[in-house]
Amino acid sequence: MESALRHANWTHGLGNLQLRRLGLCVNPRALDNNNGFDTSSFSSYFAPTIVLSTIYIMILRKDQLEASLHEETKLIQDGRLKEENPLDLTETFHRLCEACRRGDLKTCQEAITEGANINARDQYDYTPLILASLCGHFEVVQLLLESGALCERDTFQGERCLYNALNDRIRDLLLSYDYSKSADPLQPLASHITSLLVRDHPQTSDIVVISANQSFSLHKFVLSARSPYFQKKLSSAPETTSYKLTAKIPPQAFEIAIRHLYLGEIPNDVGGGPGTGFSEEDIVEGIDKLSNQLEIRSLLKGILESEDRRLARQHRTDEVEKGRDQLEAWFRDNVLKHKVIIDTAKASEVKWDRDNSIFADVLLQADEPSEDIEADGHLNGTIIPKTDSAETNGIPVGPSARHFEPHPDHHRTSTLFPVHRAMLIRSDYFQIMFTSGFIEAQDTPHLQVVNMDCSPEVLEVILTYLYTEKSDIPLEIAIDVLFMADLLLLEKLKTKASQVISTLGNGSIKPPSSALTTNGTAPPQNQEPDPIDIYEVLRAGWDHRVPRLESFAARYFANRLESYIDQPEFADLIRESAARIEKRQETDSIELLDDIRYYLSERFRLR
C-alpha cells in the first residue's frame, strides 16, 4: 500500500491535480516531508464525508492515471469537452489579471464587461481569482465570485485559491460563497423557463400542443425562440392556439423534446417498456424524428452523452448558454424593436391586439423624466417612429413601418414595451400583480398597459435582465436601476447595480479635482467632475439596506475628504447618520464618521 501511494505522488503538484480530477479530495497536510505520503493518515488523506455508508477507494496506478488524463485531453482537443481553465493570452485578460494583482476594481469591472473569461489562466497558470486572493484584495475577490468565478474545493485551482488566500477574511469568503450559484450563473434563468411547464397560476401559456392522448400548455415565444420549425409556423399564423403532432410520435419523446426546449435537464432514462405502450427503442426513434423536424439536433446528442458525467455536464452548460443566446436574440429582434414611443397623454388609449406576431400579452409604460424636456418644451433630441398603414400582424409599429422624424409637438413622451407575463413573473412584484384581483390581472380585449415609475432606459435594463440574465448597467442610471430592482424584489439585479456603483464609480483614489494642489493653488478648472452623486449613493444604501454602498461611500469620502469637509451638504449627511440611531446615548458614536475614520487610516497608513 505504501509503495502504491508513493508511486501515485511522484510530483506534488501533478499528483494533486490528477487525483483531484478523479474525484479524490487530497489534503496536503497529510503529506510526509520526506516520503511523500504519510500512510498513517491514509483515512484523513482520502476521506470524503460519507453518511450511513462505507466507500472503499482503489488507488489507481500511474499508467491508469495517465490514461485518464490522456482521454480527457483528447476530448478537449476534439472539442467535445471544454477546459475549465483555458489558457488566455489576450490583452483584455492580461489587463484583468494585472488589475487583480493591484486591486483595481474599476479596471476589473471594465474587463469583465468587455467579455474577459474570468475562469481562464495566464501563462503562469494563475487565474484572476487566485491572483486576487493571493494579493489580499477582498473587494476584487468578491467581485469575481459575484461575476461567476469558480472556486470548487475539490479541484486543483479551487484548492490553490483557498491555500493561497492572504488572510482568513478572504478564505472565509471563498468557503462561504455559494458554489452552485457561481458555477452556473444562468441556472436561475433556466430554472424559471423550465418551471413554466408546470406553473398554472397565473395563466401564461398561449398554445396547446397535442401528442397522442396528452396535451401540453406551452408558450409561443419560447417555442419560436428555441425552434426554427416553430418560428416559421407561428410567424405565418400567430393566432394559432393549438397544434397536433402525428400519432406516430410517442408522447414521452415529445415531453423530453419540450423539456429540452425549456432548458430542462435531459433524463438518463427515456422511459418506455411494459405498460407505457411504447418501447425504449420507439421513444429514442421518436426523439430522433423530433430532433430533425423541430431542428433541435443537439437533443439526441445530449441523450447519447448522458452516460458520461463530464460530457453530460458540458452539454448541459453549452445548451443553457445557447438557449440564453437564442432568447436574447429573440428579445432584441421582437420586444425591443417593437417598442413604441408615444405622447404620454395618449399612452392609455393604445389598442394592441392580443393576436400579435410577437405574442406579447402586456404592455409596460415608462415615461421620459421631466428634466429631459427643455425649457421650450422640446424633448432633448428624441425622435419617434411614425406608423403607416402597412400590415403589421396586429402590432401598431413594426420593422417595415419604422422610419424616424423629429418630434412633431412639445408634449412629454412615453415608451411602451410589448412583453410577456411569463418572463415578468420572475419578479415577485409582478407575480403578485398578475395573481391578485388587481385590474392588471383581468382579461381584456386588448393588452393591458402597466405604468412603471422609471425611465425607458432603466426599464430596458430590467427587461434585459428578466429575459436574458444579463445586466450591463451604465453608471449614469445605476442608482435608478437599484431603486427599481428593490421595488421589483430583484435582489440579484440590485446587487449588480450596487456593484457597478462601487466599482466603476470608485475611479482613482487620488485627491479630488476640487482639492488644493501641493503648492496651495487651485487645480485646473477643466478637470472632469465626479461621475456620481455620492450623497445620493449613500442615501440609497441607507434606504435600500445595501451595506456595499455604505462602505463605498465612506471610502469615497475618505479619499476625497478635502473636497467635501466644508460643504453644508456633508454636515447635513453627518447629522442624518447620527439620527439613524434610535434612543441615542451619550456614548454612541456616529457610524458614518467611524467608517470615514477607518478608511482615512488606510489612506494615510496609520494602522
C-alpha positions as CSV (number, residue, x, y, z in Angstrom):
1,M,0.0,0.0,0.0
2,E,2.8,2.4,1.0
3,S,4.6,1.9,-2.3
4,A,1.4,2.4,-4.3
5,L,0.8,5.6,-2.5
6,R,4.3,6.9,-3.1
7,H,4.1,5.9,-6.7
8,A,0.9,7.9,-7.2
9,N,2.5,11.0,-5.7
10,W,5.6,11.3,-8.0
11,T,5.3,15.0,-8.0
12,H,3.4,17.1,-5.5
13,G,1.5,19.5,-7.9
14,L,0.8,17.0,-10.8
15,G,-0.2,14.2,-8.4
16,N,-2.7,16.5,-6.6
17,L,-4.1,17.6,-10.0
18,Q,-4.6,14.1,-11.3
19,L,-6.0,12.7,-8.1
20,R,-8.5,15.6,-7.9
21,R,-9.6,15.1,-11.5
22,L,-10.5,11.5,-10.4
23,G,-12.7,12.9,-7.6
24,L,-10.3,12.3,-4.7
25,C,-10.1,15.2,-2.2
26,V,-6.4,15.4,-1.2
27,N,-5.3,17.1,2.0
28,P,-1.7,18.5,1.5
29,R,-1.2,18.4,5.3
30,A,-1.3,14.6,5.0
31,L,2.0,14.6,3.0
32,D,5.1,13.5,4.8
33,N,8.0,15.8,4.2
34,N,10.5,13.0,3.4
35,N,8.5,10.2,1.9
36,G,5.6,12.0,0.1
37,F,2.5,10.3,1.8
38,D,2.1,9.7,5.5
39,T,0.4,6.3,5.4
40,S,-0.6,6.6,9.0
41,S,-3.0,9.3,8.0
42,F,-4.4,7.5,4.9
43,S,-8.0,7.8,6.2
44,S,-7.7,11.5,6.5
45,Y,-5.9,11.8,3.2
46,F,-8.7,10.2,1.1
47,A,-11.7,10.7,3.3
48,P,-14.8,12.2,1.7
49,T,-17.6,12.8,4.2
50,I,-19.9,9.8,3.9
51,V,-23.1,9.3,5.8
52,L,-24.5,5.9,6.6
53,S,-22.3,4.2,4.1
54,T,-18.7,3.0,3.6
55,I,-16.7,3.5,0.4
56,Y,-13.6,1.6,-0.4
57,I,-11.2,3.6,-2.6
58,M,-9.0,1.9,-5.1
59,I,-5.7,3.6,-5.8
60,L,-5.0,3.8,-9.5
61,R,-1.6,3.1,-10.9
62,K,0.4,5.7,-12.6
63,D,-0.4,4.3,-16.1
64,Q,-4.1,4.4,-15.2
65,L,-3.9,8.0,-14.1
66,E,-2.0,8.9,-17.3
67,A,-4.6,7.1,-19.4
68,S,-7.4,9.0,-17.7
69,L,-5.6,12.3,-18.3
70,H,-4.9,11.4,-21.9
71,E,-8.6,10.6,-22.5
72,E,-9.6,14.0,-21.0
73,T,-7.0,15.8,-23.1
74,K,-8.3,14.1,-26.3
75,L,-11.9,15.1,-25.5
76,I,-10.7,18.7,-25.1
77,Q,-8.8,18.6,-28.3
78,D,-11.7,17.1,-30.2
79,G,-13.9,20.0,-28.9
80,R,-16.3,17.6,-27.0
81,L,-15.1,18.8,-23.6
82,K,-14.2,22.3,-22.6
83,E,-11.3,23.0,-20.4
84,E,-12.5,24.7,-17.2
85,N,-9.4,26.9,-17.0
86,P,-8.2,27.5,-20.6
87,L,-5.0,29.4,-21.4
88,D,-5.9,33.0,-22.3
89,L,-3.2,35.3,-23.8
90,T,-5.5,38.1,-24.9
91,E,-4.8,41.8,-24.0
92,T,-8.2,42.1,-22.2
93,F,-7.5,39.1,-20.0
94,H,-4.0,40.4,-19.3
95,R,-5.5,43.7,-18.1
96,L,-7.9,41.8,-15.9
97,C,-5.0,39.8,-14.3
98,E,-3.0,43.0,-13.7
99,A,-6.0,44.7,-12.1
100,C,-6.5,41.7,-9.8
101,R,-2.8,42.0,-8.7
102,R,-3.2,45.7,-8.0
103,G,-6.7,45.6,-6.6
104,D,-8.1,47.9,-9.3
105,L,-11.9,47.4,-9.0
106,K,-12.7,49.8,-11.8
107,T,-10.5,48.1,-14.4
108,C,-11.7,44.6,-13.3
109,Q,-15.3,45.6,-13.9
110,E,-14.5,47.1,-17.2
111,A,-12.6,43.9,-18.3
112,I,-15.5,41.7,-17.2
113,T,-17.9,43.9,-19.1
114,E,-15.8,43.6,-22.2
115,G,-16.1,39.8,-22.0
116,A,-12.9,38.6,-20.4
117,N,-13.0,35.0,-19.3
118,I,-12.7,35.2,-15.5
119,N,-12.1,31.5,-15.2
120,A,-9.1,31.4,-17.7
121,R,-5.5,31.2,-16.7
122,D,-2.4,33.1,-17.7
123,Q,1.0,31.8,-18.9
124,Y,1.9,31.1,-15.3
125,D,-1.2,29.1,-14.6
126,Y,-2.8,31.8,-12.4
127,T,-6.5,32.6,-12.6
128,P,-7.8,36.1,-11.7
129,L,-9.4,34.7,-8.5
130,I,-6.1,33.1,-7.4
131,L,-4.3,36.4,-8.0
132,A,-6.8,38.5,-6.1
133,S,-6.9,36.1,-3.1
134,L,-3.1,35.8,-3.1
135,C,-2.6,39.6,-3.1
136,G,-5.3,40.1,-0.4
137,H,-7.8,42.2,-2.4
138,F,-11.1,41.3,-0.7
139,E,-13.3,43.5,-2.8
140,V,-11.9,42.1,-6.0
141,V,-12.4,38.6,-4.8
142,Q,-16.0,39.4,-4.0
143,L,-16.5,41.0,-7.4
144,L,-15.1,37.9,-9.2
145,L,-17.2,35.5,-7.3
146,E,-20.3,37.5,-7.9
147,S,-19.5,37.6,-11.6
148,G,-19.2,33.8,-11.9
149,A,-15.6,32.9,-11.0
150,L,-15.3,29.2,-9.9
151,C,-14.0,28.2,-6.6
152,E,-14.7,24.5,-6.0
153,R,-12.8,23.0,-3.1
154,D,-12.4,19.6,-4.7
155,T,-10.5,20.9,-7.7
156,F,-6.8,21.8,-8.1
157,Q,-7.4,25.5,-8.9
158,G,-10.1,25.8,-6.1
159,E,-7.6,24.5,-3.5
160,R,-5.0,26.9,-4.8
161,C,-7.4,29.8,-4.1
162,L,-8.0,28.6,-0.6
163,Y,-4.4,27.8,0.4
164,N,-3.0,30.9,-1.2
165,A,-5.5,33.3,0.3
166,L,-3.6,36.1,2.1
167,N,-5.9,36.2,5.1
168,D,-8.7,34.5,6.9
169,R,-11.3,37.1,5.7
170,I,-10.7,36.1,2.1
171,R,-10.6,32.4,2.9
172,D,-13.9,32.6,4.8
173,L,-15.4,34.4,1.8
174,L,-14.3,31.7,-0.6
175,L,-15.6,29.0,1.7
176,S,-18.9,30.6,2.4
177,Y,-19.7,31.5,-1.2
178,D,-22.5,29.5,-2.8
179,Y,-20.5,27.5,-5.4
180,S,-23.6,26.3,-7.2
181,K,-24.5,29.9,-8.0
182,S,-21.0,30.8,-9.2
183,A,-20.6,27.6,-11.2
184,D,-23.7,28.2,-13.2
185,P,-24.8,31.8,-13.3
186,L,-27.5,31.0,-15.8
187,Q,-29.2,28.5,-13.6
188,P,-31.9,30.9,-12.3
189,L,-33.0,31.7,-15.8
190,A,-33.0,28.1,-16.9
191,S,-35.0,27.1,-13.7
192,H,-37.6,29.7,-14.4
193,I,-38.1,28.7,-18.0
194,T,-38.4,25.1,-17.0
195,S,-40.9,26.0,-14.2
196,L,-43.3,27.4,-16.8
197,L,-44.1,23.9,-17.9
198,V,-45.8,23.2,-14.5
199,R,-46.9,26.7,-13.4
200,D,-50.6,27.2,-13.8
201,H,-51.1,30.4,-11.9
202,P,-51.0,33.0,-13.3
203,Q,-52.0,31.6,-16.7
204,T,-49.3,32.5,-19.1
205,S,-49.4,29.7,-21.8
206,D,-51.0,30.6,-25.1
207,I,-50.8,27.4,-27.2
208,V,-51.7,23.8,-26.6
209,V,-49.7,21.1,-28.3
210,I,-51.4,17.7,-28.5
211,S,-49.4,14.4,-28.8
212,A,-51.4,11.2,-28.8
213,N,-53.7,11.4,-25.7
214,Q,-51.6,14.0,-23.9
215,S,-51.7,17.8,-24.2
216,F,-49.0,20.4,-23.3
217,S,-49.7,24.0,-22.4
218,L,-46.8,25.9,-23.9
219,H,-45.6,29.4,-24.8
220,K,-45.3,30.6,-28.3
221,F,-42.4,33.0,-27.7
222,V,-40.3,30.2,-26.1
223,L,-41.1,27.8,-29.0
224,S,-40.4,30.5,-31.6
225,A,-37.1,31.4,-29.9
226,R,-35.8,27.9,-29.5
227,S,-37.0,26.0,-32.5
228,P,-36.7,27.3,-36.1
229,Y,-39.5,25.0,-37.1
230,F,-42.0,26.6,-34.7
231,Q,-40.6,30.0,-35.5
232,K,-41.7,29.5,-39.2
233,K,-45.0,28.0,-38.3
234,L,-46.0,30.7,-35.7
235,S,-44.7,33.7,-37.7
236,S,-47.1,32.8,-40.6
237,A,-50.0,32.1,-38.2
238,P,-49.5,33.9,-34.9
239,E,-53.2,33.4,-34.0
240,T,-52.7,29.7,-33.7
241,T,-53.9,28.3,-30.3
242,S,-53.4,24.6,-30.8
243,Y,-51.1,22.2,-32.7
244,K,-51.4,18.5,-33.1
245,L,-48.5,16.1,-33.6
246,T,-48.6,12.9,-35.6
247,A,-49.8,9.9,-33.6
248,K,-46.6,8.1,-34.5
249,I,-44.5,10.2,-32.2
250,P,-44.6,8.8,-28.6
251,P,-45.8,11.5,-26.1
252,Q,-42.7,10.6,-23.9
253,A,-40.5,11.6,-26.8
254,F,-42.2,14.9,-27.2
255,E,-42.1,15.6,-23.5
256,I,-38.4,15.1,-23.5
257,A,-38.1,17.4,-26.5
258,I,-40.2,20.1,-24.7
259,R,-38.1,19.9,-21.6
260,H,-35.0,20.4,-23.8
261,L,-36.6,23.5,-25.4
262,Y,-37.5,24.9,-22.0
263,L,-33.9,24.5,-20.8
264,G,-34.6,21.5,-18.6
265,E,-32.2,18.7,-17.9
266,I,-32.5,15.6,-20.1
267,P,-33.3,12.4,-18.2
268,N,-30.8,9.5,-18.3
269,D,-33.8,7.1,-18.7
270,V,-36.0,8.0,-21.6
271,G,-38.8,5.7,-20.4
272,G,-40.8,3.1,-22.3
273,G,-41.3,-0.6,-21.5
274,P,-44.3,-2.7,-20.4
275,G,-47.4,-0.7,-19.6
276,T,-46.4,2.5,-21.4
277,G,-47.5,1.5,-24.9
278,F,-44.0,2.2,-26.4
279,S,-40.6,0.5,-26.1
280,E,-37.4,2.4,-25.3
281,E,-36.4,2.0,-29.0
282,D,-39.7,3.6,-30.1
283,I,-39.1,6.6,-27.8
284,V,-35.5,7.1,-29.0
285,E,-36.6,6.8,-32.6
286,G,-39.3,9.4,-31.9
287,I,-36.7,11.7,-30.3
288,D,-34.6,11.4,-33.4
289,K,-37.5,12.3,-35.6
290,L,-38.4,15.3,-33.5
291,S,-34.8,16.5,-33.4
292,N,-34.9,16.7,-37.2
293,Q,-38.4,18.0,-37.5
294,L,-38.0,20.8,-34.9
295,E,-34.4,21.5,-35.9
296,I,-33.0,20.9,-32.4
297,R,-30.4,18.3,-33.4
298,S,-28.4,18.8,-30.1
299,L,-31.2,16.9,-28.3
300,L,-30.2,13.4,-29.4
301,K,-26.6,14.2,-28.8
302,G,-27.4,15.1,-25.2
303,I,-29.1,11.8,-24.7
304,L,-26.3,9.8,-26.2
305,E,-23.7,11.5,-24.0
306,S,-25.8,11.3,-20.8
307,E,-23.9,8.3,-19.6
308,D,-20.6,10.2,-19.4
309,R,-20.8,12.6,-16.4
310,R,-18.3,15.1,-17.7
311,L,-19.8,15.2,-21.2
312,A,-23.3,15.4,-19.8
313,R,-22.3,18.4,-17.6
314,Q,-20.5,20.1,-20.6
315,H,-23.5,19.5,-22.9
316,R,-25.9,20.9,-20.2
317,T,-23.8,24.1,-19.8
318,D,-23.5,24.6,-23.6
319,E,-27.2,24.1,-24.1
320,V,-28.2,26.6,-21.4
321,E,-25.8,29.2,-22.9
322,K,-27.2,28.5,-26.4
323,G,-30.8,28.8,-25.0
324,R,-29.9,32.1,-23.3
325,D,-28.4,33.5,-26.6
326,Q,-31.5,32.4,-28.5
327,L,-33.8,34.1,-26.1
328,E,-31.7,37.2,-26.1
329,A,-31.7,37.4,-29.9
330,W,-35.5,36.9,-30.0
331,F,-35.9,39.5,-27.2
332,R,-33.9,42.1,-29.1
333,D,-35.4,41.3,-32.5
334,N,-39.0,41.4,-31.3
335,V,-39.6,43.1,-28.0
336,L,-37.1,45.9,-28.2
337,K,-37.6,46.5,-32.0
338,H,-41.3,46.9,-31.5
339,K,-41.3,49.3,-28.6
340,V,-43.4,52.4,-29.3
341,I,-42.7,56.0,-28.4
342,I,-45.9,58.0,-27.9
343,D,-47.3,61.1,-26.2
344,T,-47.8,60.3,-22.5
345,A,-51.4,61.7,-22.7
346,K,-52.2,59.1,-25.4
347,A,-50.5,56.1,-23.9
348,S,-53.6,54.8,-22.2
349,E,-55.5,55.0,-25.5
350,V,-53.3,52.4,-27.3
351,K,-55.2,49.4,-28.5
352,W,-52.8,46.5,-29.1
353,D,-54.4,43.2,-30.3
354,R,-53.7,40.0,-28.4
355,D,-53.1,38.1,-31.6
356,N,-49.8,39.8,-32.5
357,S,-46.8,38.4,-34.2
358,I,-44.5,38.7,-31.1
359,F,-47.1,37.0,-28.8
360,A,-47.0,39.8,-26.2
361,D,-49.7,39.8,-23.5
362,V,-49.0,43.0,-21.6
363,L,-47.5,46.5,-22.3
364,L,-45.2,48.2,-19.9
365,Q,-45.1,52.0,-20.0
366,A,-42.1,54.1,-19.0
367,D,-42.3,57.9,-19.1
368,E,-39.4,60.2,-20.0
369,P,-38.1,62.1,-17.0
370,S,-39.5,65.6,-16.8
371,E,-35.9,67.1,-16.6
372,D,-35.2,65.7,-20.1
373,I,-37.6,68.3,-21.5
374,E,-36.0,71.6,-22.4
375,A,-37.4,75.0,-21.5
376,D,-39.0,75.5,-24.9
377,G,-40.9,72.2,-24.5
378,H,-38.9,70.1,-26.9
379,L,-37.6,66.7,-25.9
380,N,-33.8,66.6,-25.9
381,G,-33.1,65.2,-29.3
382,T,-35.8,62.5,-29.1
383,I,-37.2,61.0,-32.3
384,I,-40.2,58.8,-32.6
385,P,-41.4,56.2,-35.0
386,K,-44.1,57.0,-37.5
387,T,-46.8,54.4,-38.3
388,D,-48.1,53.9,-41.8
389,S,-51.0,51.7,-43.0
390,A,-48.8,48.7,-43.7
391,E,-49.9,45.3,-42.5
392,T,-48.2,44.6,-39.1
393,N,-49.9,41.5,-37.8
394,G,-51.7,43.3,-35.0
395,I,-48.7,45.3,-34.0
396,P,-49.1,49.1,-34.2
397,V,-45.4,49.6,-35.2
398,G,-43.2,47.1,-36.9
399,P,-39.8,47.0,-38.6
400,S,-41.4,47.5,-42.0
401,A,-43.2,50.6,-40.7
402,R,-40.3,52.2,-38.8
403,H,-38.9,55.5,-40.0
404,F,-38.0,58.5,-38.0
405,E,-38.7,62.1,-38.0
406,P,-38.3,65.0,-35.5
407,H,-40.8,65.1,-32.6
408,P,-43.8,67.0,-34.0
409,D,-45.0,68.6,-30.8
410,H,-43.9,69.7,-27.4
411,H,-45.5,67.1,-25.2
412,R,-43.9,64.6,-22.8
413,T,-43.4,61.2,-24.3
414,S,-43.6,57.6,-23.0
415,T,-42.2,54.3,-24.3
416,L,-44.4,51.2,-24.5
417,F,-42.6,47.8,-24.3
418,P,-44.6,44.7,-25.5
419,V,-43.6,41.9,-23.1
420,H,-44.7,38.5,-21.8
421,R,-46.1,37.8,-18.3
422,A,-44.2,34.5,-18.3
423,M,-40.9,36.4,-18.0
424,L,-42.2,39.2,-15.8
425,I,-43.2,36.9,-13.1
426,R,-39.5,36.2,-12.4
427,S,-40.1,39.2,-10.2
428,D,-42.3,38.6,-7.1
429,Y,-43.7,42.0,-7.6
430,F,-45.3,41.0,-11.0
431,Q,-46.1,37.6,-9.7
432,I,-48.4,39.1,-7.0
433,M,-49.8,41.7,-9.5
434,F,-50.9,39.0,-12.0
435,T,-52.3,36.6,-9.5
436,S,-54.3,39.1,-7.5
437,G,-57.6,40.8,-8.1
438,F,-56.0,43.9,-9.5
439,I,-57.1,45.2,-12.8
440,E,-53.8,44.2,-14.3
441,A,-54.7,40.6,-13.8
442,Q,-58.0,40.7,-15.6
443,D,-58.6,39.6,-19.1
444,T,-59.3,42.4,-21.6
445,P,-59.9,42.5,-25.4
446,H,-56.6,44.4,-25.8
447,L,-53.3,44.3,-23.9
448,Q,-53.2,46.0,-20.5
449,V,-50.9,49.0,-20.1
450,V,-49.0,48.9,-16.8
451,N,-47.2,52.1,-15.9
452,M,-43.7,51.8,-14.4
453,D,-42.2,54.6,-12.3
454,C,-38.9,54.7,-14.1
455,S,-37.3,56.0,-17.3
456,P,-37.3,53.9,-20.6
457,E,-33.6,53.3,-20.3
458,V,-34.0,51.8,-16.8
459,L,-36.9,49.7,-17.8
460,E,-34.9,48.3,-20.8
461,V,-32.1,47.3,-18.4
462,I,-34.6,45.5,-16.2
463,L,-36.3,43.7,-19.1
464,T,-33.0,42.6,-20.5
465,Y,-32.2,41.1,-17.1
466,L,-35.5,39.3,-16.9
467,Y,-35.2,37.8,-20.4
468,T,-31.5,37.1,-20.6
469,E,-30.0,37.2,-17.1
470,K,-27.6,39.9,-18.4
471,S,-27.2,43.1,-16.5
472,D,-25.0,45.6,-18.3
473,I,-25.8,48.7,-16.3
474,P,-24.4,52.1,-17.3
475,L,-23.1,54.1,-14.3
476,E,-25.3,57.0,-15.2
477,I,-28.5,55.1,-14.4
478,A,-27.2,52.6,-11.8
479,I,-28.9,54.4,-8.9
480,D,-32.2,54.3,-10.7
481,V,-31.8,50.6,-11.6
482,L,-31.0,50.0,-7.9
483,F,-34.3,51.7,-6.9
484,M,-36.4,49.7,-9.4
485,A,-34.7,46.4,-8.6
486,D,-35.5,47.0,-4.9
487,L,-39.1,47.8,-5.8
488,L,-39.5,44.7,-8.0
489,L,-37.7,42.5,-5.5
490,L,-34.9,41.5,-7.8
491,E,-32.1,41.0,-5.3
492,K,-29.5,39.8,-7.9
493,L,-30.0,42.9,-10.1
494,K,-30.0,45.1,-7.0
495,T,-26.6,43.6,-6.0
496,K,-25.3,44.1,-9.6
497,A,-26.3,47.7,-9.6
498,S,-24.6,48.4,-6.3
499,Q,-21.6,46.5,-7.6
500,V,-21.4,48.8,-10.7
501,I,-21.7,51.9,-8.5
502,S,-19.0,50.8,-6.1
503,T,-16.5,49.7,-8.8
504,L,-17.0,52.0,-11.9
505,G,-17.9,54.9,-9.6
506,N,-14.8,54.3,-7.5
507,G,-12.3,55.6,-10.0
508,S,-9.0,56.7,-8.7
509,I,-8.2,57.3,-5.1
510,K,-6.2,60.4,-5.9
511,P,-7.3,63.7,-4.4
512,P,-10.5,65.2,-6.0
513,S,-10.5,67.8,-8.6
514,S,-11.6,70.5,-6.1
515,A,-8.8,69.9,-3.7
516,L,-5.8,72.2,-3.5
517,T,-2.6,71.3,-5.2
518,T,0.6,70.8,-3.2
519,N,1.7,74.4,-3.6
520,G,-1.7,75.7,-2.2
521,T,-3.1,76.8,-5.6
522,A,-6.4,75.7,-7.1
523,P,-6.2,72.9,-9.7
524,P,-7.1,73.4,-13.3
525,Q,-10.8,74.1,-14.0
526,N,-11.0,71.7,-16.9
527,Q,-10.9,68.5,-14.8
528,E,-13.9,66.2,-15.1
529,P,-16.4,66.3,-12.2
530,D,-17.1,63.3,-10.1
531,P,-19.1,60.7,-12.1
532,I,-21.7,60.1,-9.4
533,D,-23.6,62.0,-6.7
534,I,-22.1,60.4,-3.6
535,Y,-24.8,61.9,-1.4
536,E,-27.4,60.1,-3.4
537,V,-25.4,56.9,-3.4
538,L,-25.1,56.9,0.4
539,R,-28.8,57.6,0.9
540,A,-29.6,54.8,-1.5
541,G,-27.5,52.5,0.6
542,W,-29.4,53.5,3.7
543,D,-32.9,53.4,2.2
544,H,-32.4,50.0,0.5
545,R,-30.2,48.3,3.0
546,V,-27.1,47.9,0.8
547,P,-24.0,47.7,3.1
548,R,-21.7,47.7,0.0
549,L,-22.9,51.2,-0.9
550,E,-22.5,52.5,2.7
551,S,-18.9,51.2,2.8
552,F,-18.2,52.5,-0.7
553,A,-19.5,56.0,0.2
554,A,-17.4,56.1,3.4
555,R,-14.3,55.1,1.4
556,Y,-15.2,57.7,-1.3
557,F,-15.5,60.5,1.3
558,A,-12.2,59.4,3.0
559,N,-10.2,59.5,-0.3
560,R,-11.7,63.0,-1.2
561,L,-12.3,64.5,2.2
562,E,-10.6,67.8,1.2
563,S,-13.3,68.3,-1.3
564,Y,-16.3,67.6,1.0
565,I,-15.3,68.6,4.5
566,D,-16.5,72.2,4.2
567,Q,-19.7,71.5,2.3
568,P,-23.0,72.2,4.1
569,E,-24.4,69.0,2.5
570,F,-21.7,66.9,4.1
571,A,-22.6,68.3,7.5
572,D,-26.3,67.5,6.9
573,L,-25.3,64.0,5.9
574,I,-23.4,63.5,9.2
575,R,-26.5,64.7,11.1
576,E,-28.6,62.2,9.2
577,S,-26.2,59.4,10.1
578,A,-26.4,60.4,13.8
579,A,-30.2,60.5,13.7
580,R,-30.3,56.9,12.3
581,I,-29.6,55.6,15.8
582,E,-32.8,55.4,17.9
583,K,-32.6,56.3,21.5
584,R,-29.1,57.7,21.1
585,Q,-26.9,57.6,24.2
586,E,-24.0,59.9,25.1
587,T,-21.5,57.2,24.4
588,D,-22.9,56.3,21.0
589,S,-20.7,57.2,18.0
590,I,-21.7,58.3,14.5
591,E,-21.5,55.3,12.1
592,L,-20.5,57.4,9.0
593,L,-17.7,59.2,10.9
594,D,-16.4,55.9,12.2
595,D,-16.3,54.4,8.7
596,I,-14.6,57.5,7.3
597,R,-12.0,57.4,10.1
598,Y,-11.3,53.8,9.3
599,Y,-10.6,54.5,5.6
600,L,-8.6,57.6,6.4
601,S,-6.3,55.4,8.5
602,E,-5.9,53.2,5.4
603,R,-5.2,56.2,3.2
604,F,-2.5,57.6,5.4
605,R,-1.3,54.2,6.6
606,L,-2.0,55.0,10.2
607,R,-2.7,51.3,11.1
